[in-house]
Amino acid sequence: MSTELLISLDGMGGDNAPRSVVRGAALVRKETPNVKFIIYGDKAALKPLVSRQPALRGGVEIRHTDQMVTNDDRPSKALRAGRRSSMRLAIDAVRDGEAQAVVSAGNTGALMGMAMASLRTLPGILRPAITTTMPTLRRPVCMLDLGANVECSAIHLVQFALLGEAFARCVLELEDPGVALLNIGVEETKGRQEVRDAARILRGLDIPFDFKGFIEGDEIAKGLIDVIVTDGYTGNIVLKTIEGSALFLRALLTDALSSSLWAKFGYLFAAAAIRAMRRRVDPRPHNGAVLLGLNGIVVKSHGGADEVGFSYAIRAALRLIQNDFISKIRDTIKTVDISCQGEALE
Amino acid sequence: MSTELLISLDGMGGDNAPRSVVRGAALVRKETPNVKFIIYGDKAALKPLVSRQPALRGGVEIRHTDQMVTNDDRPSKALRAGRRSSMRLAIDAVRDGEAQAVVSAGNTGALMGMAMASLRTLPGILRPAITTTMPTLRRPVCMLDLGANVECSAIHLVQFALLGEAFARCVLELEDPGVALLNIGVEETKGRQEVRDAARILRGLDIPFDFKGFIEGDEIAKGLIDVIVTDGYTGNIVLKTIEGSALFLRALLTDALSSSLWAKFGYLFAAAAIRAMRRRVDPRPHNGAVLLGLNGIVVKSHGGADEVGFSYAIRAALRLIQNDFISKIRDTIKTVDISCQGEALE
């Protein structure tokens, strides 16, 4: 634990930046003093925020730039015009070996585009995917892709399965994670052609790989599968649907517990238990979506994250560094024909 | 209300058939005595069940067949071999004008295939879609397609939007329902090509139609959109994800309220309020998915529905009959170029 860890931060990305970025970094350094940060952004805004955090003393270098990517910027524009933006410079620090990981709460599309341009994908990997973990009844699961790839071929899905499995071993620390493709039935004949093709290829892999076939939407929250693979269109909609359902049921519960005097009285006694339940589904500890498949660790924080949320995104990056994720994933894809060139697709 | 209503029932479809079918019919006749049923299936099994229900006296005709579609039957096999099955005969009763609607809790794929073969689609409609209503914070919404069409073109999605809008006017009794396409962002440039094409066509329709553009997954439960349109792959996964999330949060709440003596004591007081909340998200009143786009009313009950659930599926069929749904939907599609032949797709 005495090795120095170095993370670059996009100081200007996200709705609550730069405050949430600086305070989030301080929260992490309180428990992990051997981490240091390079923060890119407007020095005039960052400097007073940093100096107010004793935990950051001697642990932060601010690198000034007056350019930033906004949420309205189209990824293509950000990619062309944003070479001096706080986001791009923070990514380039990883490419140049100055930092071991980058964390940004900015525009997802721009982050993905810039990370691909700067870091490139791992050998054989066609497209990176976004993944995150979610709470379930059993243990956290990871799902991918969550929106980087609107349309996916069978090969893309197979590669996501391999990337996700390596992620689950490394970050969720599971020895033999179960992997399944999201589908509308569990029978082999169900669903889209690319999903069925991907299943056939995964069944035929000659590496240790616990492929469980198909999983339906109602099984996600049971937590019996560790890695759920789908295209970015479906994954993004499913993730947001889960968020919306949680907010809906939370609102109903709040309504119910203030609907009568009896209910309010009951809530006085059950309050601690209900707070504990809310902690179990608190999305903040799961903040930090990882861009998988790149030559470097890139973590995307939710754009609306507060300092606590942002600190969890930094922690996700730390876990990936400490587990030597990039080397492990390189080893995984070396042992398998990740281009699936031996496969004849129907 | 004195007009006679006649509904044909697949007496053998579903996990709890024939009991749930017969008892569900009795529940409906208790409140709507002018409804009569033709029940298809094994007379030896059905007759004693019917005779035990005083509410069904004089209101049921049993028509014997010893064939039935099982859940394992592939739709193609059911279609070929199941011409004398309880499901097919119940559908044919609608085609022959003997019944005004059919309700089945059997195999969805077989029901869809048989209904298309027997009833045919409405003029100009390429594919039927499955829809159902769901509770939200505001008022029920309907979503389609929920699994009949794994891949959809822009024209399919446009037709689903028109069918869904007519359904919302007729069944949810909304004057001017808002319609949106499910997508991964609200900007015009986001999402799959067919979704963007469908949006462009819907924006250009020259009929009164409240098209709201795109909706993301986290907005579904807010209830601000009345009709949510998507392909059957995504719709099926989203619907099941919502079901799974609800069960997950319900399990967490049950855990929380029995986690300590204080919590149990609190629950004593809040029990009525929490029961009321559970009623708000009880799926049973929303049982009864409708196959839209056919020349006749076909309602699919959840396969696992109990008698209460099945009775709601019958009630959904009743509302469609009483609102003269098929005529209304014919009128809607007459006024618009539903084949979208004037459209050049990108």
Interface residues (C-beta under 8 A of the other chain):
Chain A: R74 T136 L137 G147 V150 E151 L182 N183 I184 T189 G191 R192 E216 G217 D218 E219 I220 A221 K222 T230 G232 Y233 T234 N236 I237 V238 L239 K240 T241 I242 E243 G244 S245 A246 L247 F248 L249 A251 L252 L253 D255 A256 L257 S259 S260 W262 A263 F265 G266 Y267 L268 F269 A270 A271 A272 A273 I274 A276 M277 R280 V281
Chain B: R74 T136 L137 G147 V150 E151 L182 N183 I184 T189 G191 R192 E216 G217 D218 E219 I220 A221 K222 T230 G232 Y233 T234 N236 I237 V238 L239 K240 T241 I242 E243 G244 S245 A246 L247 F248 L249 A251 L252 L253 D255 A256 L257 S259 S260 W262 A263 F265 G266 Y267 L268 F269 A270 A271 A272 A273 I274 A276 M277 R280 V281
